[in-house]
Amino acid sequence: MLRGCECHRVDYLVGIARNDRLAAQAKTFIDTAEHTAPGSSPRYLVTNLKAQPKYLYDQLYCARGEAENRIKELQLDWFADRTSCRSNQFRLLLSSLAYTLLEAHRRLGLDGTELANAYVGTICLKLLKIGAVITRNTRLSRHQQHAIHDVLHCR
């Protein structure tokens, strides 16, 4: 795949799964890798781009992760995960359209607000869905009972 990209002058930045051989070769660099609570979490990337490694990782590779998060959001929050039949494909089309509209609203209309980086599902909950509590009391006051009685008996 990488040879094909180079033959066609296509730039690439590809993540490679961890394996023992890569881990052994990266042993001297492991202290500079990203560390999380459980320990080091090195990423193995292959690229033909000419740029500083930190830039490639922070600005390009991690941006890909944000795009993947948005795709996952569409699939999980907007019922866009089943495409096995035409009706589901049409639902996917409608869900994608609704998602795209709310995403554009988030990006353009909510810039500078607390929802500027919110998931579309959060925007939907906070701005579009309206909650209400309906209480019903079956007890009537004496006045209400008399009013109903009068209406029913044409008084």
Chimera marker file (.cmm) of the C-alpha trace (Angstrom):
<marker_set name="trace">
<marker id="1" x="0.000" y="0.000" z="0.000" r="1" g="1" b="0" radius="0.5"/>
<marker id="2" x="2.769" y="2.415" z="0.949" r="1" g="1" b="0" radius="0.5"/>
<marker id="3" x="4.700" y="1.647" z="-2.243" r="1" g="1" b="0" radius="0.5"/>
<marker id="4" x="1.516" y="2.341" z="-4.248" r="1" g="1" b="0" radius="0.5"/>
<marker id="5" x="1.066" y="5.687" z="-2.484" r="1" g="1" b="0" radius="0.5"/>
<marker id="6" x="4.639" y="6.672" z="-3.276" r="1" g="1" b="0" radius="0.5"/>
<marker id="7" x="4.350" y="5.592" z="-6.922" r="1" g="1" b="0" radius="0.5"/>
<marker id="8" x="1.284" y="7.821" z="-7.294" r="1" g="1" b="0" radius="0.5"/>
<marker id="9" x="2.806" y="10.668" z="-5.235" r="1" g="1" b="0" radius="0.5"/>
<marker id="10" x="0.247" y="10.333" z="-2.454" r="1" g="1" b="0" radius="0.5"/>
<marker id="11" x="1.310" y="11.517" z="0.990" r="1" g="1" b="0" radius="0.5"/>
<marker id="12" x="0.532" y="9.202" z="3.872" r="1" g="1" b="0" radius="0.5"/>
<marker id="13" x="0.638" y="9.049" z="7.647" r="1" g="1" b="0" radius="0.5"/>
<marker id="14" x="-0.279" y="5.567" z="8.824" r="1" g="1" b="0" radius="0.5"/>
<marker id="15" x="-0.522" y="4.167" z="12.327" r="1" g="1" b="0" radius="0.5"/>
<marker id="16" x="0.848" y="0.662" z="12.830" r="1" g="1" b="0" radius="0.5"/>
<marker id="17" x="-0.280" y="-1.709" z="15.579" r="1" g="1" b="0" radius="0.5"/>
<marker id="18" x="2.186" y="-2.404" z="18.371" r="1" g="1" b="0" radius="0.5"/>
<marker id="19" x="4.261" y="-5.540" z="18.022" r="1" g="1" b="0" radius="0.5"/>
<marker id="20" x="7.324" y="-6.954" z="19.786" r="1" g="1" b="0" radius="0.5"/>
<marker id="21" x="9.741" y="-6.041" z="16.987" r="1" g="1" b="0" radius="0.5"/>
<marker id="22" x="8.643" y="-2.371" z="16.933" r="1" g="1" b="0" radius="0.5"/>
<marker id="23" x="8.678" y="-2.237" z="20.741" r="1" g="1" b="0" radius="0.5"/>
<marker id="24" x="12.269" y="-3.528" z="20.777" r="1" g="1" b="0" radius="0.5"/>
<marker id="25" x="13.378" y="-0.950" z="18.195" r="1" g="1" b="0" radius="0.5"/>
<marker id="26" x="11.609" y="1.860" z="20.059" r="1" g="1" b="0" radius="0.5"/>
<marker id="27" x="13.047" y="0.956" z="23.464" r="1" g="1" b="0" radius="0.5"/>
<marker id="28" x="15.517" y="3.864" z="23.429" r="1" g="1" b="0" radius="0.5"/>
<marker id="29" x="12.737" y="6.372" z="22.605" r="1" g="1" b="0" radius="0.5"/>
<marker id="30" x="10.105" y="5.069" z="25.012" r="1" g="1" b="0" radius="0.5"/>
<marker id="31" x="10.778" y="7.795" z="27.615" r="1" g="1" b="0" radius="0.5"/>
<marker id="32" x="9.685" y="10.494" z="25.155" r="1" g="1" b="0" radius="0.5"/>
<marker id="33" x="6.412" y="8.699" z="24.288" r="1" g="1" b="0" radius="0.5"/>
<marker id="34" x="2.991" y="9.600" z="25.585" r="1" g="1" b="0" radius="0.5"/>
<marker id="35" x="2.335" y="8.233" z="29.079" r="1" g="1" b="0" radius="0.5"/>
<marker id="36" x="-1.053" y="7.522" z="30.620" r="1" g="1" b="0" radius="0.5"/>
<marker id="37" x="-2.071" y="6.249" z="34.061" r="1" g="1" b="0" radius="0.5"/>
<marker id="38" x="-1.417" y="2.584" z="33.148" r="1" g="1" b="0" radius="0.5"/>
<marker id="39" x="2.003" y="3.437" z="31.680" r="1" g="1" b="0" radius="0.5"/>
<marker id="40" x="3.613" y="4.394" z="28.399" r="1" g="1" b="0" radius="0.5"/>
<marker id="41" x="1.434" y="4.378" z="25.331" r="1" g="1" b="0" radius="0.5"/>
<marker id="42" x="3.710" y="4.694" z="22.289" r="1" g="1" b="0" radius="0.5"/>
<marker id="43" x="2.243" y="5.196" z="18.827" r="1" g="1" b="0" radius="0.5"/>
<marker id="44" x="3.973" y="3.761" z="15.802" r="1" g="1" b="0" radius="0.5"/>
<marker id="45" x="3.578" y="5.851" z="12.663" r="1" g="1" b="0" radius="0.5"/>
<marker id="46" x="4.935" y="5.544" z="9.149" r="1" g="1" b="0" radius="0.5"/>
<marker id="47" x="4.939" y="8.548" z="6.846" r="1" g="1" b="0" radius="0.5"/>
<marker id="48" x="6.508" y="10.105" z="3.804" r="1" g="1" b="0" radius="0.5"/>
<marker id="49" x="5.665" y="13.622" z="4.966" r="1" g="1" b="0" radius="0.5"/>
<marker id="50" x="8.493" y="16.030" z="5.657" r="1" g="1" b="0" radius="0.5"/>
<marker id="51" x="7.728" y="17.625" z="9.025" r="1" g="1" b="0" radius="0.5"/>
<marker id="52" x="8.688" y="17.478" z="12.679" r="1" g="1" b="0" radius="0.5"/>
<marker id="53" x="7.483" y="14.284" z="14.387" r="1" g="1" b="0" radius="0.5"/>
<marker id="54" x="5.651" y="16.228" z="17.102" r="1" g="1" b="0" radius="0.5"/>
<marker id="55" x="3.732" y="18.212" z="14.480" r="1" g="1" b="0" radius="0.5"/>
<marker id="56" x="2.869" y="15.073" z="12.522" r="1" g="1" b="0" radius="0.5"/>
<marker id="57" x="1.557" y="13.377" z="15.639" r="1" g="1" b="0" radius="0.5"/>
<marker id="58" x="-0.189" y="16.313" z="17.356" r="1" g="1" b="0" radius="0.5"/>
<marker id="59" x="-1.613" y="18.143" z="14.358" r="1" g="1" b="0" radius="0.5"/>
<marker id="60" x="-2.239" y="15.421" z="11.775" r="1" g="1" b="0" radius="0.5"/>
<marker id="61" x="-2.476" y="12.010" z="13.418" r="1" g="1" b="0" radius="0.5"/>
<marker id="62" x="-4.535" y="13.179" z="16.432" r="1" g="1" b="0" radius="0.5"/>
<marker id="63" x="-6.849" y="15.188" z="14.127" r="1" g="1" b="0" radius="0.5"/>
<marker id="64" x="-7.709" y="11.893" z="12.465" r="1" g="1" b="0" radius="0.5"/>
<marker id="65" x="-8.833" y="10.679" z="15.882" r="1" g="1" b="0" radius="0.5"/>
<marker id="66" x="-11.252" y="13.606" z="16.167" r="1" g="1" b="0" radius="0.5"/>
<marker id="67" x="-12.745" y="12.697" z="12.790" r="1" g="1" b="0" radius="0.5"/>
<marker id="68" x="-13.160" y="9.106" z="13.993" r="1" g="1" b="0" radius="0.5"/>
<marker id="69" x="-14.926" y="10.381" z="17.117" r="1" g="1" b="0" radius="0.5"/>
<marker id="70" x="-17.421" y="12.264" z="14.954" r="1" g="1" b="0" radius="0.5"/>
<marker id="71" x="-18.060" y="9.165" z="12.836" r="1" g="1" b="0" radius="0.5"/>
<marker id="72" x="-18.635" y="7.111" z="15.988" r="1" g="1" b="0" radius="0.5"/>
<marker id="73" x="-20.975" y="9.830" z="17.274" r="1" g="1" b="0" radius="0.5"/>
<marker id="74" x="-23.011" y="9.610" z="14.067" r="1" g="1" b="0" radius="0.5"/>
<marker id="75" x="-23.205" y="5.836" z="14.288" r="1" g="1" b="0" radius="0.5"/>
<marker id="76" x="-24.148" y="5.612" z="17.960" r="1" g="1" b="0" radius="0.5"/>
<marker id="77" x="-26.220" y="8.736" z="18.638" r="1" g="1" b="0" radius="0.5"/>
<marker id="78" x="-27.960" y="9.023" z="15.280" r="1" g="1" b="0" radius="0.5"/>
<marker id="79" x="-28.829" y="5.393" z="14.545" r="1" g="1" b="0" radius="0.5"/>
<marker id="80" x="-26.492" y="5.263" z="11.562" r="1" g="1" b="0" radius="0.5"/>
<marker id="81" x="-25.104" y="1.821" z="12.203" r="1" g="1" b="0" radius="0.5"/>
<marker id="82" x="-27.387" y="-0.484" z="10.221" r="1" g="1" b="0" radius="0.5"/>
<marker id="83" x="-27.371" y="-0.406" z="6.442" r="1" g="1" b="0" radius="0.5"/>
<marker id="84" x="-28.579" y="-3.895" z="5.633" r="1" g="1" b="0" radius="0.5"/>
<marker id="85" x="-31.709" y="-2.905" z="3.707" r="1" g="1" b="0" radius="0.5"/>
<marker id="86" x="-33.073" y="0.041" z="1.740" r="1" g="1" b="0" radius="0.5"/>
<marker id="87" x="-35.218" y="1.399" z="4.559" r="1" g="1" b="0" radius="0.5"/>
<marker id="88" x="-32.192" y="1.408" z="6.862" r="1" g="1" b="0" radius="0.5"/>
<marker id="89" x="-30.112" y="3.071" z="4.154" r="1" g="1" b="0" radius="0.5"/>
<marker id="90" x="-32.759" y="5.780" z="3.824" r="1" g="1" b="0" radius="0.5"/>
<marker id="91" x="-32.730" y="6.214" z="7.618" r="1" g="1" b="0" radius="0.5"/>
<marker id="92" x="-28.943" y="6.529" z="7.416" r="1" g="1" b="0" radius="0.5"/>
<marker id="93" x="-29.326" y="9.234" z="4.775" r="1" g="1" b="0" radius="0.5"/>
<marker id="94" x="-31.804" y="11.186" z="6.919" r="1" g="1" b="0" radius="0.5"/>
<marker id="95" x="-29.700" y="10.716" z="10.050" r="1" g="1" b="0" radius="0.5"/>
<marker id="96" x="-26.605" y="11.902" z="8.207" r="1" g="1" b="0" radius="0.5"/>
<marker id="97" x="-28.437" y="14.973" z="6.956" r="1" g="1" b="0" radius="0.5"/>
<marker id="98" x="-29.694" y="15.838" z="10.455" r="1" g="1" b="0" radius="0.5"/>
<marker id="99" x="-26.219" y="15.268" z="11.895" r="1" g="1" b="0" radius="0.5"/>
<marker id="100" x="-24.598" y="17.433" z="9.222" r="1" g="1" b="0" radius="0.5"/>
<marker id="101" x="-27.022" y="20.292" z="9.878" r="1" g="1" b="0" radius="0.5"/>
<marker id="102" x="-26.438" y="20.200" z="13.639" r="1" g="1" b="0" radius="0.5"/>
<marker id="103" x="-22.681" y="19.862" z="13.167" r="1" g="1" b="0" radius="0.5"/>
<marker id="104" x="-22.678" y="22.969" z="10.938" r="1" g="1" b="0" radius="0.5"/>
<marker id="105" x="-24.790" y="24.786" z="13.531" r="1" g="1" b="0" radius="0.5"/>
<marker id="106" x="-22.283" y="23.801" z="16.233" r="1" g="1" b="0" radius="0.5"/>
<marker id="107" x="-19.293" y="24.867" z="14.151" r="1" g="1" b="0" radius="0.5"/>
<marker id="108" x="-20.755" y="28.137" z="12.842" r="1" g="1" b="0" radius="0.5"/>
<marker id="109" x="-23.520" y="29.225" z="15.181" r="1" g="1" b="0" radius="0.5"/>
<marker id="110" x="-22.172" y="28.117" z="18.541" r="1" g="1" b="0" radius="0.5"/>
<marker id="111" x="-18.599" y="29.295" z="18.103" r="1" g="1" b="0" radius="0.5"/>
<marker id="112" x="-17.440" y="30.994" z="21.285" r="1" g="1" b="0" radius="0.5"/>
<marker id="113" x="-20.122" y="29.412" z="23.469" r="1" g="1" b="0" radius="0.5"/>
<marker id="114" x="-19.940" y="26.569" z="25.980" r="1" g="1" b="0" radius="0.5"/>
<marker id="115" x="-21.349" y="24.278" z="23.281" r="1" g="1" b="0" radius="0.5"/>
<marker id="116" x="-18.677" y="25.117" z="20.693" r="1" g="1" b="0" radius="0.5"/>
<marker id="117" x="-16.978" y="21.736" z="21.174" r="1" g="1" b="0" radius="0.5"/>
<marker id="118" x="-20.001" y="19.751" z="22.313" r="1" g="1" b="0" radius="0.5"/>
<marker id="119" x="-21.109" y="16.544" z="20.699" r="1" g="1" b="0" radius="0.5"/>
<marker id="120" x="-24.087" y="16.929" z="18.405" r="1" g="1" b="0" radius="0.5"/>
<marker id="121" x="-26.104" y="14.674" z="20.729" r="1" g="1" b="0" radius="0.5"/>
<marker id="122" x="-25.484" y="17.139" z="23.584" r="1" g="1" b="0" radius="0.5"/>
<marker id="123" x="-26.565" y="20.058" z="21.405" r="1" g="1" b="0" radius="0.5"/>
<marker id="124" x="-29.722" y="18.186" z="20.499" r="1" g="1" b="0" radius="0.5"/>
<marker id="125" x="-30.478" y="17.543" z="24.180" r="1" g="1" b="0" radius="0.5"/>
<marker id="126" x="-29.752" y="21.101" z="25.316" r="1" g="1" b="0" radius="0.5"/>
<marker id="127" x="-31.211" y="23.100" z="22.429" r="1" g="1" b="0" radius="0.5"/>
<marker id="128" x="-33.804" y="21.017" z="20.626" r="1" g="1" b="0" radius="0.5"/>
<marker id="129" x="-35.453" y="18.660" z="23.061" r="1" g="1" b="0" radius="0.5"/>
<marker id="130" x="-37.915" y="20.251" z="25.427" r="1" g="1" b="0" radius="0.5"/>
<marker id="131" x="-38.662" y="18.506" z="28.661" r="1" g="1" b="0" radius="0.5"/>
<marker id="132" x="-41.874" y="18.873" z="30.577" r="1" g="1" b="0" radius="0.5"/>
<marker id="133" x="-43.320" y="17.383" z="33.694" r="1" g="1" b="0" radius="0.5"/>
<marker id="134" x="-47.021" y="16.705" z="33.656" r="1" g="1" b="0" radius="0.5"/>
<marker id="135" x="-48.656" y="16.047" z="36.954" r="1" g="1" b="0" radius="0.5"/>
<marker id="136" x="-52.173" y="14.880" z="37.310" r="1" g="1" b="0" radius="0.5"/>
<marker id="137" x="-54.038" y="14.948" z="40.526" r="1" g="1" b="0" radius="0.5"/>
<marker id="138" x="-57.184" y="12.844" z="40.663" r="1" g="1" b="0" radius="0.5"/>
<marker id="139" x="-58.462" y="14.631" z="43.727" r="1" g="1" b="0" radius="0.5"/>
<marker id="140" x="-60.692" y="17.556" z="43.007" r="1" g="1" b="0" radius="0.5"/>
<marker id="141" x="-61.419" y="20.403" z="45.339" r="1" g="1" b="0" radius="0.5"/>
<marker id="142" x="-64.975" y="20.802" z="46.610" r="1" g="1" b="0" radius="0.5"/>
<marker id="143" x="-65.362" y="23.816" z="44.302" r="1" g="1" b="0" radius="0.5"/>
<marker id="144" x="-64.210" y="21.739" z="41.238" r="1" g="1" b="0" radius="0.5"/>
<marker id="145" x="-66.561" y="18.900" z="42.201" r="1" g="1" b="0" radius="0.5"/>
<marker id="146" x="-69.531" y="21.301" z="42.362" r="1" g="1" b="0" radius="0.5"/>
<marker id="147" x="-68.563" y="22.905" z="39.031" r="1" g="1" b="0" radius="0.5"/>
<marker id="148" x="-68.401" y="19.517" z="37.302" r="1" g="1" b="0" radius="0.5"/>
<marker id="149" x="-71.671" y="18.480" z="38.907" r="1" g="1" b="0" radius="0.5"/>
<marker id="150" x="-73.334" y="21.638" z="37.681" r="1" g="1" b="0" radius="0.5"/>
<marker id="151" x="-72.033" y="21.155" z="34.122" r="1" g="1" b="0" radius="0.5"/>
<marker id="152" x="-73.135" y="17.539" z="34.003" r="1" g="1" b="0" radius="0.5"/>
<marker id="153" x="-76.591" y="18.382" z="35.314" r="1" g="1" b="0" radius="0.5"/>
<marker id="154" x="-76.978" y="21.469" z="33.060" r="1" g="1" b="0" radius="0.5"/>
<marker id="155" x="-77.179" y="23.973" z="35.857" r="1" g="1" b="0" radius="0.5"/>
<link id1="1" id2="2" r="1" g="1" b="0" radius="0.2"/>
<link id1="2" id2="3" r="1" g="1" b="0" radius="0.2"/>
<link id1="3" id2="4" r="1" g="1" b="0" radius="0.2"/>
<link id1="4" id2="5" r="1" g="1" b="0" radius="0.2"/>
<link id1="5" id2="6" r="1" g="1" b="0" radius="0.2"/>
<link id1="6" id2="7" r="1" g="1" b="0" radius="0.2"/>
<link id1="7" id2="8" r="1" g="1" b="0" radius="0.2"/>
<link id1="8" id2="9" r="1" g="1" b="0" radius="0.2"/>
<link id1="9" id2="10" r="1" g="1" b="0" radius="0.2"/>
<link id1="10" id2="11" r="1" g="1" b="0" radius="0.2"/>
<link id1="11" id2="12" r="1" g="1" b="0" radius="0.2"/>
<link id1="12" id2="13" r="1" g="1" b="0" radius="0.2"/>
<link id1="13" id2="14" r="1" g="1" b="0" radius="0.2"/>
<link id1="14" id2="15" r="1" g="1" b="0" radius="0.2"/>
<link id1="15" id2="16" r="1" g="1" b="0" radius="0.2"/>
<link id1="16" id2="17" r="1" g="1" b="0" radius="0.2"/>
<link id1="17" id2="18" r="1" g="1" b="0" radius="0.2"/>
<link id1="18" id2="19" r="1" g="1" b="0" radius="0.2"/>
<link id1="19" id2="20" r="1" g="1" b="0" radius="0.2"/>
<link id1="20" id2="21" r="1" g="1" b="0" radius="0.2"/>
<link id1="21" id2="22" r="1" g="1" b="0" radius="0.2"/>
<link id1="22" id2="23" r="1" g="1" b="0" radius="0.2"/>
<link id1="23" id2="24" r="1" g="1" b="0" radius="0.2"/>
<link id1="24" id2="25" r="1" g="1" b="0" radius="0.2"/>
<link id1="25" id2="26" r="1" g="1" b="0" radius="0.2"/>
<link id1="26" id2="27" r="1" g="1" b="0" radius="0.2"/>
<link id1="27" id2="28" r="1" g="1" b="0" radius="0.2"/>
<link id1="28" id2="29" r="1" g="1" b="0" radius="0.2"/>
<link id1="29" id2="30" r="1" g="1" b="0" radius="0.2"/>
<link id1="30" id2="31" r="1" g="1" b="0" radius="0.2"/>
<link id1="31" id2="32" r="1" g="1" b="0" radius="0.2"/>
<link id1="32" id2="33" r="1" g="1" b="0" radius="0.2"/>
<link id1="33" id2="34" r="1" g="1" b="0" radius="0.2"/>
<link id1="34" id2="35" r="1" g="1" b="0" radius="0.2"/>
<link id1="35" id2="36" r="1" g="1" b="0" radius="0.2"/>
<link id1="36" id2="37" r="1" g="1" b="0" radius="0.2"/>
<link id1="37" id2="38" r="1" g="1" b="0" radius="0.2"/>
<link id1="38" id2="39" r="1" g="1" b="0" radius="0.2"/>
<link id1="39" id2="40" r="1" g="1" b="0" radius="0.2"/>
<link id1="40" id2="41" r="1" g="1" b="0" radius="0.2"/>
<link id1="41" id2="42" r="1" g="1" b="0" radius="0.2"/>
<link id1="42" id2="43" r="1" g="1" b="0" radius="0.2"/>
<link id1="43" id2="44" r="1" g="1" b="0" radius="0.2"/>
<link id1="44" id2="45" r="1" g="1" b="0" radius="0.2"/>
<link id1="45" id2="46" r="1" g="1" b="0" radius="0.2"/>
<link id1="46" id2="47" r="1" g="1" b="0" radius="0.2"/>
<link id1="47" id2="48" r="1" g="1" b="0" radius="0.2"/>
<link id1="48" id2="49" r="1" g="1" b="0" radius="0.2"/>
<link id1="49" id2="50" r="1" g="1" b="0" radius="0.2"/>
<link id1="50" id2="51" r="1" g="1" b="0" radius="0.2"/>
<link id1="51" id2="52" r="1" g="1" b="0" radius="0.2"/>
<link id1="52" id2="53" r="1" g="1" b="0" radius="0.2"/>
<link id1="53" id2="54" r="1" g="1" b="0" radius="0.2"/>
<link id1="54" id2="55" r="1" g="1" b="0" radius="0.2"/>
<link id1="55" id2="56" r="1" g="1" b="0" radius="0.2"/>
<link id1="56" id2="57" r="1" g="1" b="0" radius="0.2"/>
<link id1="57" id2="58" r="1" g="1" b="0" radius="0.2"/>
<link id1="58" id2="59" r="1" g="1" b="0" radius="0.2"/>
<link id1="59" id2="60" r="1" g="1" b="0" radius="0.2"/>
<link id1="60" id2="61" r="1" g="1" b="0" radius="0.2"/>
<link id1="61" id2="62" r="1" g="1" b="0" radius="0.2"/>
<link id1="62" id2="63" r="1" g="1" b="0" radius="0.2"/>
<link id1="63" id2="64" r="1" g="1" b="0" radius="0.2"/>
<link id1="64" id2="65" r="1" g="1" b="0" radius="0.2"/>
<link id1="65" id2="66" r="1" g="1" b="0" radius="0.2"/>
<link id1="66" id2="67" r="1" g="1" b="0" radius="0.2"/>
<link id1="67" id2="68" r="1" g="1" b="0" radius="0.2"/>
<link id1="68" id2="69" r="1" g="1" b="0" radius="0.2"/>
<link id1="69" id2="70" r="1" g="1" b="0" radius="0.2"/>
<link id1="70" id2="71" r="1" g="1" b="0" radius="0.2"/>
<link id1="71" id2="72" r="1" g="1" b="0" radius="0.2"/>
<link id1="72" id2="73" r="1" g="1" b="0" radius="0.2"/>
<link id1="73" id2="74" r="1" g="1" b="0" radius="0.2"/>
<link id1="74" id2="75" r="1" g="1" b="0" radius="0.2"/>
<link id1="75" id2="76" r="1" g="1" b="0" radius="0.2"/>
<link id1="76" id2="77" r="1" g="1" b="0" radius="0.2"/>
<link id1="77" id2="78" r="1" g="1" b="0" radius="0.2"/>
<link id1="78" id2="79" r="1" g="1" b="0" radius="0.2"/>
<link id1="79" id2="80" r="1" g="1" b="0" radius="0.2"/>
<link id1="80" id2="81" r="1" g="1" b="0" radius="0.2"/>
<link id1="81" id2="82" r="1" g="1" b="0" radius="0.2"/>
<link id1="82" id2="83" r="1" g="1" b="0" radius="0.2"/>
<link id1="83" id2="84" r="1" g="1" b="0" radius="0.2"/>
<link id1="84" id2="85" r="1" g="1" b="0" radius="0.2"/>
<link id1="85" id2="86" r="1" g="1" b="0" radius="0.2"/>
<link id1="86" id2="87" r="1" g="1" b="0" radius="0.2"/>
<link id1="87" id2="88" r="1" g="1" b="0" radius="0.2"/>
<link id1="88" id2="89" r="1" g="1" b="0" radius="0.2"/>
<link id1="89" id2="90" r="1" g="1" b="0" radius="0.2"/>
<link id1="90" id2="91" r="1" g="1" b="0" radius="0.2"/>
<link id1="91" id2="92" r="1" g="1" b="0" radius="0.2"/>
<link id1="92" id2="93" r="1" g="1" b="0" radius="0.2"/>
<link id1="93" id2="94" r="1" g="1" b="0" radius="0.2"/>
<link id1="94" id2="95" r="1" g="1" b="0" radius="0.2"/>
<link id1="95" id2="96" r="1" g="1" b="0" radius="0.2"/>
<link id1="96" id2="97" r="1" g="1" b="0" radius="0.2"/>
<link id1="97" id2="98" r="1" g="1" b="0" radius="0.2"/>
<link id1="98" id2="99" r="1" g="1" b="0" radius="0.2"/>
<link id1="99" id2="100" r="1" g="1" b="0" radius="0.2"/>
<link id1="100" id2="101" r="1" g="1" b="0" radius="0.2"/>
<link id1="101" id2="102" r="1" g="1" b="0" radius="0.2"/>
<link id1="102" id2="103" r="1" g="1" b="0" radius="0.2"/>
<link id1="103" id2="104" r="1" g="1" b="0" radius="0.2"/>
<link id1="104" id2="105" r="1" g="1" b="0" radius="0.2"/>
<link id1="105" id2="106" r="1" g="1" b="0" radius="0.2"/>
<link id1="106" id2="107" r="1" g="1" b="0" radius="0.2"/>
<link id1="107" id2="108" r="1" g="1" b="0" radius="0.2"/>
<link id1="108" id2="109" r="1" g="1" b="0" radius="0.2"/>
<link id1="109" id2="110" r="1" g="1" b="0" radius="0.2"/>
<link id1="110" id2="111" r="1" g="1" b="0" radius="0.2"/>
<link id1="111" id2="112" r="1" g="1" b="0" radius="0.2"/>
<link id1="112" id2="113" r="1" g="1" b="0" radius="0.2"/>
<link id1="113" id2="114" r="1" g="1" b="0" radius="0.2"/>
<link id1="114" id2="115" r="1" g="1" b="0" radius="0.2"/>
<link id1="115" id2="116" r="1" g="1" b="0" radius="0.2"/>
<link id1="116" id2="117" r="1" g="1" b="0" radius="0.2"/>
<link id1="117" id2="118" r="1" g="1" b="0" radius="0.2"/>
<link id1="118" id2="119" r="1" g="1" b="0" radius="0.2"/>
<link id1="119" id2="120" r="1" g="1" b="0" radius="0.2"/>
<link id1="120" id2="121" r="1" g="1" b="0" radius="0.2"/>
<link id1="121" id2="122" r="1" g="1" b="0" radius="0.2"/>
<link id1="122" id2="123" r="1" g="1" b="0" radius="0.2"/>
<link id1="123" id2="124" r="1" g="1" b="0" radius="0.2"/>
<link id1="124" id2="125" r="1" g="1" b="0" radius="0.2"/>
<link id1="125" id2="126" r="1" g="1" b="0" radius="0.2"/>
<link id1="126" id2="127" r="1" g="1" b="0" radius="0.2"/>
<link id1="127" id2="128" r="1" g="1" b="0" radius="0.2"/>
<link id1="128" id2="129" r="1" g="1" b="0" radius="0.2"/>
<link id1="129" id2="130" r="1" g="1" b="0" radius="0.2"/>
<link id1="130" id2="131" r="1" g="1" b="0" radius="0.2"/>
<link id1="131" id2="132" r="1" g="1" b="0" radius="0.2"/>
<link id1="132" id2="133" r="1" g="1" b="0" radius="0.2"/>
<link id1="133" id2="134" r="1" g="1" b="0" radius="0.2"/>
<link id1="134" id2="135" r="1" g="1" b="0" radius="0.2"/>
<link id1="135" id2="136" r="1" g="1" b="0" radius="0.2"/>
<link id1="136" id2="137" r="1" g="1" b="0" radius="0.2"/>
<link id1="137" id2="138" r="1" g="1" b="0" radius="0.2"/>
<link id1="138" id2="139" r="1" g="1" b="0" radius="0.2"/>
<link id1="139" id2="140" r="1" g="1" b="0" radius="0.2"/>
<link id1="140" id2="141" r="1" g="1" b="0" radius="0.2"/>
<link id1="141" id2="142" r="1" g="1" b="0" radius="0.2"/>
<link id1="142" id2="143" r="1" g="1" b="0" radius="0.2"/>
<link id1="143" id2="144" r="1" g="1" b="0" radius="0.2"/>
<link id1="144" id2="145" r="1" g="1" b="0" radius="0.2"/>
<link id1="145" id2="146" r="1" g="1" b="0" radius="0.2"/>
<link id1="146" id2="147" r="1" g="1" b="0" radius="0.2"/>
<link id1="147" id2="148" r="1" g="1" b="0" radius="0.2"/>
<link id1="148" id2="149" r="1" g="1" b="0" radius="0.2"/>
<link id1="149" id2="150" r="1" g="1" b="0" radius="0.2"/>
<link id1="150" id2="151" r="1" g="1" b="0" radius="0.2"/>
<link id1="151" id2="152" r="1" g="1" b="0" radius="0.2"/>
<link id1="152" id2="153" r="1" g="1" b="0" radius="0.2"/>
<link id1="153" id2="154" r="1" g="1" b="0" radius="0.2"/>
<link id1="154" id2="155" r="1" g="1" b="0" radius="0.2"/>
</marker_set>
